[in-house]
Amino acid sequence: MFTGIIEQTGEVLSIRSAGGGRRLTVEVGPLAAGLGPGASVAVSGACLTVSSVEGTRAEFDVVAETLRRTTLGELRAGAKVNLERSLRLGGRLDGHLVQGHVDGLAKVRDIDTAGQWLVRFAAGGELTDQMVAKGSVAVDGVSLTLVEVADGAFSVALIPETRRRTTLGALRVGARANVETDIIGKYVRKCAEAAAPEGLTMAKLREAGYV
């Protein structure tokens, strides 16, 4: 489990084939001091297991499914990635609960830098159906608040600190990003759909005493 608060960015040093997937070697800097084989690290939002650590370099095995479903399959040597170690039980939760299980990909549609730095994404309906305005979302592992949500699109605002400390400051139109929707919202929706398989409506909510 993670929080979406990026500890630092790392650099992909090398990528090589390993079985049916790939092995990433990442410069993780001071984070290496607390890592060992078996530790979990969110790499641009995807939870990976440390295979080995040597100095300030960590290696991760990435299976074919992860390569297919995330932007990790697009990485090249020299790429920057967001890094976060797993949350310690009892630790401070400054972002929101993030699993490191990427739900899908979104593409940057436009970036508005007039006033607040607003990034608009195009995404599949299966993702935006799980979002609500002012709710939480993880984009490339970064905990963000949703500004607007529409069918097939959503937007987030990036403060200067987020742009400086994460890879999101380098986003460009057309770039793809890993998206994980809020775990609490997923379970609420699942329970609601099970309770009203024919569809949840305001009338049904009133009947159940929620409105």
C-alpha positions as CSV (number, residue, x, y, z in Angstrom):
1,M,0.0,0.0,0.0
2,F,1.2,3.5,-0.8
3,T,0.1,7.1,-0.3
4,G,0.7,8.8,-3.7
5,I,3.3,11.1,-2.1
6,I,6.4,10.7,-4.3
7,E,9.6,10.5,-2.3
8,Q,11.9,11.2,-5.3
9,T,12.3,10.6,-9.0
10,G,14.7,8.0,-10.2
11,E,16.4,7.3,-13.5
12,V,16.0,4.1,-15.6
13,L,19.6,3.0,-16.2
14,S,19.0,-0.1,-18.2
15,I,16.3,-2.5,-19.5
16,R,16.8,-6.0,-20.5
17,S,14.7,-9.0,-21.3
18,A,14.1,-11.5,-18.5
19,G,11.9,-14.5,-19.1
20,G,8.7,-13.2,-20.6
21,G,9.1,-9.8,-19.2
22,R,11.9,-7.3,-18.5
23,R,14.3,-6.3,-15.7
24,L,14.6,-2.6,-14.9
25,T,17.7,-1.2,-13.3
26,V,16.8,2.1,-11.6
27,E,18.9,4.7,-9.9
28,V,17.0,5.2,-6.6
29,G,19.5,7.3,-4.7
30,P,19.1,7.5,-1.0
31,L,16.0,5.3,-1.1
32,A,18.3,2.3,-1.5
33,A,19.3,2.5,2.1
34,G,15.9,1.2,3.2
35,L,15.4,-1.3,0.4
36,G,16.2,-5.0,0.0
37,P,15.0,-8.0,-2.0
38,G,11.3,-8.4,-1.7
39,A,10.5,-4.8,-0.8
40,S,7.7,-3.0,-2.6
41,V,8.2,0.2,-4.5
42,A,5.7,2.1,-6.6
43,V,7.5,3.0,-9.9
44,S,5.4,5.6,-11.7
45,G,2.3,4.2,-10.0
46,A,2.9,0.5,-10.6
47,C,3.8,-1.6,-7.5
48,L,7.0,-3.6,-8.2
49,T,9.1,-5.9,-6.1
50,V,12.8,-5.3,-5.6
51,S,14.9,-8.1,-7.0
52,S,18.3,-6.8,-5.9
53,V,20.0,-3.7,-4.6
54,E,23.6,-2.7,-5.3
55,G,24.8,0.6,-4.1
56,T,22.1,3.1,-5.1
57,R,20.7,1.0,-7.9
58,A,17.7,-1.3,-7.5
59,E,16.5,-3.9,-10.0
60,F,12.9,-4.8,-10.6
61,D,11.4,-7.7,-12.6
62,V,8.3,-6.5,-14.6
63,V,6.0,-9.2,-16.0
64,A,4.4,-9.1,-19.4
65,E,1.0,-8.1,-18.0
66,T,2.4,-5.1,-16.3
67,L,4.3,-4.0,-19.4
68,R,1.1,-4.3,-21.4
69,R,-1.2,-2.5,-19.0
70,T,1.1,0.4,-17.9
71,T,3.5,2.8,-19.4
72,L,6.4,0.8,-18.0
73,G,6.5,-1.0,-21.3
74,E,7.3,2.3,-23.0
75,L,10.3,3.1,-20.8
76,R,13.8,3.6,-22.2
77,A,17.1,4.1,-20.6
78,G,17.4,7.6,-19.3
79,A,13.7,7.9,-18.5
80,K,12.6,9.5,-15.2
81,V,10.2,7.6,-13.0
82,N,8.3,8.5,-9.8
83,L,9.4,6.5,-6.7
84,E,7.6,5.7,-3.5
85,R,8.3,3.1,-0.9
86,S,5.5,1.2,0.7
87,L,3.5,2.8,3.5
88,R,4.6,1.8,7.0
89,L,1.7,0.8,9.3
90,G,1.0,3.7,11.5
91,G,2.8,6.1,9.2
92,R,1.4,9.5,8.2
93,L,-1.1,9.3,5.3
94,D,-0.6,12.6,3.5
95,G,-2.1,11.6,0.1
96,H,-4.7,8.8,-0.1
97,L,-4.7,5.0,-0.1
98,V,-3.0,3.8,-3.3
99,Q,-2.5,0.2,-4.1
100,G,0.0,0.5,-7.0
101,H,-2.5,-1.5,-9.2
102,V,-2.9,0.5,-12.4
103,D,-6.5,0.5,-13.6
104,G,-5.7,2.0,-17.0
105,L,-4.0,4.6,-19.1
106,A,-5.0,8.2,-19.9
107,K,-3.6,10.5,-22.5
108,V,-2.8,14.2,-22.0
109,R,-5.3,16.2,-24.1
110,D,-4.1,19.7,-23.2
111,I,-2.3,21.6,-20.6
112,D,-3.5,25.1,-19.5
113,T,-0.8,27.1,-17.7
114,A,-2.9,30.3,-17.5
115,G,-3.6,30.7,-13.8
116,Q,-3.5,27.3,-12.2
117,W,-1.6,24.6,-14.0
118,L,-4.5,22.4,-15.3
119,V,-3.9,19.1,-17.1
120,R,-6.8,17.6,-19.0
121,F,-6.7,13.9,-19.9
122,A,-8.7,11.7,-22.2
123,A,-9.5,8.3,-20.7
124,G,-11.8,5.4,-21.2
125,G,-15.3,5.4,-19.7
126,E,-14.3,2.5,-17.5
127,L,-11.9,4.8,-15.7
128,T,-14.0,8.0,-15.5
129,D,-17.0,6.1,-14.3
130,Q,-15.0,5.4,-11.1
131,M,-14.1,9.1,-10.6
132,V,-15.9,12.0,-8.9
133,A,-15.0,15.7,-9.0
134,K,-13.0,16.7,-5.9
135,G,-12.2,13.0,-5.3
136,S,-8.8,11.4,-5.4
137,V,-6.9,9.8,-8.3
138,A,-3.3,8.6,-8.7
139,V,-1.6,9.7,-11.9
140,D,1.8,8.0,-12.5
141,G,1.7,7.3,-8.8
142,V,1.0,10.9,-7.7
143,S,-1.9,11.5,-5.4
144,L,-4.1,14.3,-7.0
145,T,-7.5,15.8,-6.5
146,L,-9.8,15.6,-9.5
147,V,-11.0,19.0,-10.7
148,E,-13.5,18.0,-13.3
149,V,-14.8,14.6,-14.5
150,A,-16.8,13.9,-17.7
151,D,-17.5,10.8,-19.7
152,G,-14.1,9.9,-21.1
153,A,-12.2,12.9,-19.7
154,F,-10.9,14.3,-16.4
155,S,-8.6,17.1,-15.2
156,V,-6.2,17.7,-12.4
157,A,-4.4,20.8,-11.1
158,L,-0.7,20.6,-10.5
159,I,0.9,22.9,-7.9
160,P,4.5,24.1,-8.4
161,E,5.8,21.6,-5.7
162,T,4.2,18.7,-7.5
163,R,5.7,19.8,-10.8
164,R,9.1,20.2,-9.3
165,R,9.2,16.9,-7.3
166,T,7.6,14.5,-9.8
167,T,7.7,13.7,-13.5
168,L,4.3,15.3,-14.0
169,G,6.0,18.7,-14.5
170,A,7.4,17.3,-17.8
171,L,4.1,16.0,-19.2
172,R,3.4,17.0,-22.8
173,V,0.3,16.8,-24.9
174,G,-0.1,13.2,-26.2
175,A,1.8,11.6,-23.4
176,R,0.3,8.6,-21.6
177,A,0.0,8.2,-17.9
178,N,-0.8,5.4,-15.5
179,V,-4.1,5.9,-13.6
180,E,-5.4,4.3,-10.5
181,T,-8.8,5.3,-9.3
182,D,-9.7,5.6,-5.6
183,I,-10.0,2.2,-3.9
184,I,-12.8,3.3,-1.6
185,G,-14.8,4.5,-4.5
186,K,-14.3,1.2,-6.3
187,Y,-15.7,-0.8,-3.4
188,V,-18.6,1.6,-2.8
189,R,-19.6,1.3,-6.5
190,K,-19.2,-2.5,-6.4
191,C,-21.5,-2.8,-3.4
192,A,-24.0,-0.4,-4.9
193,E,-24.1,-2.3,-8.2
194,A,-24.6,-5.6,-6.3
195,A,-27.5,-4.1,-4.3
196,A,-29.1,-2.6,-7.5
197,P,-28.0,-4.7,-10.4
198,E,-30.6,-3.1,-12.7
199,G,-29.1,0.3,-12.0
200,L,-28.7,2.7,-9.1
201,T,-31.0,5.7,-9.3
202,M,-31.9,8.6,-7.1
203,A,-35.3,7.0,-6.5
204,K,-33.6,3.8,-5.2
205,L,-31.3,5.8,-3.0
206,R,-34.3,7.6,-1.5
207,E,-36.1,4.3,-0.9
208,A,-33.0,3.1,1.0
209,G,-32.9,6.3,3.0
210,Y,-29.7,7.7,1.6
211,V,-31.3,10.9,0.2
